[in-house]
């Protein structure tokens, strides 16, 4: 437990660097597990509403639609498009995302993976590349998933600078259909924590619908609240 606490302290310290997303300053996003399911295909929908009344980061609502597939037993890739509405206007983004599972599940005391992201805005000279470290630690019926992501954005309408963000989800494995969660996000313009839930609805022919929902509240005068809803339809 002491080693786990030291790891969390390191992650939180790292995340306090600059974190301006390509389209907004919120660090609230999906939290990725380090696992890849062989032969899996996936349709994904993610909706996030970030409500802010203080600071220079505008309120925003985003909707993301994507299609992904596992290329190899330990490599998953996804192409998605996101439509973003903010107080300052709207924007569309295209993103290519890859997850590389580094360790076999249960091989070590925790499981590891890498996240690669390449994102570009449509109609603007704005781009972002990201590298993330994914980890999952299981303790009895609890699972702790952490993502530390370092990004670099460039373009005529962006500042050329590195960025970091941290996302942590603690999940109690109550049952496949419903598991209560607690999520934490940290970044330059984000300090948010709140409850949520996740689950899997099994369907015939090896299909399933994975869902995740959370409501996060700003800490120390950051975003008033952020609502997040995710659906992943998985098939083989």
C-alpha atoms as one frame of an Amber mdcrd trajectory, in Angstrom:
protein
   0.000   0.000   0.000   2.901   2.358   0.734   4.269   1.764  -2.778   0.822
   2.479  -4.256   0.541   5.720  -2.256   3.958   6.844  -3.534   2.909   6.105
  -7.115  -0.258   8.207  -6.706   1.739  11.081  -5.188   4.092  11.036  -8.189
   1.187  11.002 -10.655  -0.585  13.904  -8.932   2.625  15.951  -8.832   3.219
  15.333 -12.551  -0.333  16.343 -13.456  -0.031  19.848 -12.011   1.776  21.022
 -15.138   0.063  22.898 -17.971  -2.994  21.092 -19.391  -4.818  22.919 -22.147
  -6.647  20.478 -24.436  -6.696  21.001 -28.163 -10.197  22.406 -28.078 -10.620
  23.484 -24.460  -8.781  23.514 -21.129 -10.646  20.640 -19.472  -8.683  17.532
 -18.529 -11.860  15.474 -18.018 -11.929  12.702 -20.599 -12.131   8.930 -20.844
 -10.109   6.757 -18.490  -8.509   3.883 -20.387  -7.655   0.442 -19.036  -4.373
  -1.085 -20.287  -6.062  -4.151 -21.807  -6.628  -5.160 -25.432  -9.158  -7.852
 -26.376  -7.971  -9.904 -29.403 -10.229  -9.692 -32.479 -12.424  -7.073 -30.811
 -14.266  -4.405 -32.797 -15.946  -1.445 -31.162 -18.360   1.406 -31.820 -18.044
   4.207 -29.306 -20.022   7.258 -28.232 -18.814   9.711 -25.575 -20.664  12.812
 -24.325 -19.078  15.317 -21.914 -20.543  18.579 -20.595 -18.143  20.876 -18.735
 -19.897  23.761 -16.932 -17.656  26.678 -15.925 -18.443  30.184 -14.700 -15.000
  31.181 -13.443 -11.596  31.394 -15.105 -10.600  31.801 -18.750 -11.619  28.283
 -19.837 -15.076  28.343 -21.494 -17.924  25.956 -20.741 -18.175  23.212 -23.342
 -20.203  20.237 -24.569 -18.603  17.560 -26.727 -19.888  14.475 -28.548 -17.442
  11.858 -29.848 -18.176   8.980 -32.240 -15.520   6.399 -33.050 -14.777   2.987
 -34.527 -11.938   0.816 -33.283 -10.462  -2.633 -33.768  -7.635  -4.728 -32.340
  -4.906  -5.050 -34.953  -2.923  -7.633 -32.959  -3.422  -9.442 -29.658  -1.875
  -6.519 -27.770  -2.566  -3.532 -30.054  -5.852  -1.615 -30.448  -6.505   1.396
 -32.681  -9.483   3.719 -33.091 -10.473   6.558 -35.413 -12.969   9.087 -34.078
 -14.511  12.483 -34.751 -15.569  14.904 -32.019 -17.933  17.858 -32.308 -17.327
  20.499 -29.638 -19.527  23.445 -28.687 -18.148  26.123 -26.360 -19.112  29.610
 -25.235 -16.770  30.858 -27.969 -18.057  28.754 -30.902 -17.894  25.222 -32.291
 -15.142  22.976 -33.605 -14.715  19.503 -35.134 -11.709  17.313 -34.416 -10.389
  14.037 -35.839  -8.379  11.715 -33.617  -6.333   8.544 -34.162  -5.782   6.568
 -30.986  -3.725   3.450 -30.214  -3.489   1.352 -27.040  -0.531  -1.002 -26.608
  -0.897  -3.605 -23.852   2.564  -4.096 -22.353   1.976  -6.827 -19.745  -0.279
  -9.850 -19.468  -3.156  -9.451 -17.033  -1.991 -10.689 -13.604   1.628 -11.113
 -14.705   2.834  -8.470 -12.224   1.379  -6.707  -9.200  -0.324  -4.254 -11.592
  -0.944  -4.186 -15.342   0.578  -1.671 -17.769  -0.089  -0.218 -21.199   0.706
   2.784 -23.396  -1.655   5.217 -25.100  -0.787   7.105 -28.300  -3.042   9.872
 -29.656  -2.827  12.139 -32.708  -5.494  14.845 -32.937  -6.163  17.610 -35.456
  -8.860  20.271 -35.731 -10.848  20.684 -38.935 -10.749  24.202 -40.341  -8.021
  25.350 -37.969  -4.239  25.039 -37.830  -4.287  23.193 -34.491  -2.773  19.782
 -33.750  -1.872  17.663 -30.732   0.146  14.501 -30.115  -0.021  12.587 -26.833
   1.703   9.735 -25.027   0.089   8.171 -21.981   0.964   5.548 -19.380  -1.960
   3.294 -18.408  -2.061   1.240 -15.215  -4.568  -0.984 -13.412  -4.120  -2.279
  -9.884  -6.561  -4.810  -8.383  -6.902  -5.082  -4.604  -9.464  -7.679  -3.527
 -12.747  -6.427  -5.092 -11.353  -2.967  -5.866  -9.785  -1.872  -9.171  -7.769
   1.329  -9.519  -7.160   2.548 -13.084  -4.800   5.492 -13.634  -3.850   7.401
 -16.783  -0.967   9.885 -16.969  -0.825  11.622 -20.363   1.793  14.042 -21.695
   0.766  16.035 -24.784   2.287  18.578 -27.123   0.165  20.937 -29.207   1.250
  23.078 -32.129  -0.161  25.205 -34.925  -0.791  28.829 -35.813  -3.770  28.995
 -33.426  -2.154  27.122 -30.520   0.693  27.685 -28.122   3.593  25.317 -28.757
   3.897  23.815 -25.298   3.820  20.486 -23.432   0.769  19.535 -21.362  -0.043
  16.877 -18.783  -3.214  15.396 -17.337  -4.101  12.768 -14.764  -7.202  10.607
 -14.565  -7.919   8.005 -11.857 -10.945   5.743 -11.525 -11.539   3.613  -8.438
 -14.086   0.864  -9.086 -15.757  -1.605  -6.712 -16.471  -4.879  -8.527 -20.009
  -5.366  -7.243 -21.253  -7.184 -10.345 -20.843  -7.226 -14.106 -23.959  -5.132
 -14.817 -23.296  -2.425 -12.217 -20.131  -1.265 -10.461 -19.921   1.988  -8.445
 -16.936   4.220  -9.193 -15.150   7.364  -8.070 -13.187   9.447 -10.587 -10.507
  12.107 -10.185  -9.065  14.406 -12.863  -6.232  16.913 -12.496  -4.657  19.434
 -14.841  -3.826  23.134 -15.144  -7.476  24.157 -15.562  -9.044  21.098 -13.947
  -9.433  19.795 -10.406 -12.509  17.555 -10.443 -13.723  14.588  -8.423 -17.032
  12.782  -8.208 -19.032   9.553  -8.173 -20.051   7.401 -11.087 -20.979   3.919
 -12.190 -20.038   1.482 -14.915 -21.232  -1.872 -16.176 -21.532  -4.357 -19.040
 -24.750  -5.578 -20.645 -24.148  -8.988 -22.228 -25.814  -9.833 -25.557 -25.933
 -12.952 -27.763 -23.153 -13.869 -30.188 -20.298 -12.530 -28.034 -21.565  -8.952
 -28.168 -21.793  -6.570 -25.258 -22.571  -2.953 -24.392 -20.175  -1.335 -21.963
 -21.317   1.896 -20.280 -19.823   4.443 -17.927 -21.316   7.556 -16.330 -19.950
  10.099 -13.859 -20.759  13.495 -12.387 -17.681  15.439 -11.268 -17.476  18.575
  -9.156 -14.806  21.241  -9.346 -12.418  21.763  -6.439 -10.928  25.123  -5.368
 -13.026  27.248  -7.744 -12.548  25.207 -10.918 -15.442  23.920 -13.070 -18.804
  23.943 -11.283 -19.506  20.435 -12.522 -18.764  18.039 -15.382 -21.122  15.305
 -16.577 -19.758  12.374 -18.574 -21.530   9.531 -20.388 -19.843   6.761 -22.398
 -21.161   3.834 -24.451 -19.035   1.154 -26.138 -20.673  -1.519 -28.301 -18.186
  -4.370 -28.576 -18.364  -7.291 -30.992 -16.054  -9.876 -32.543
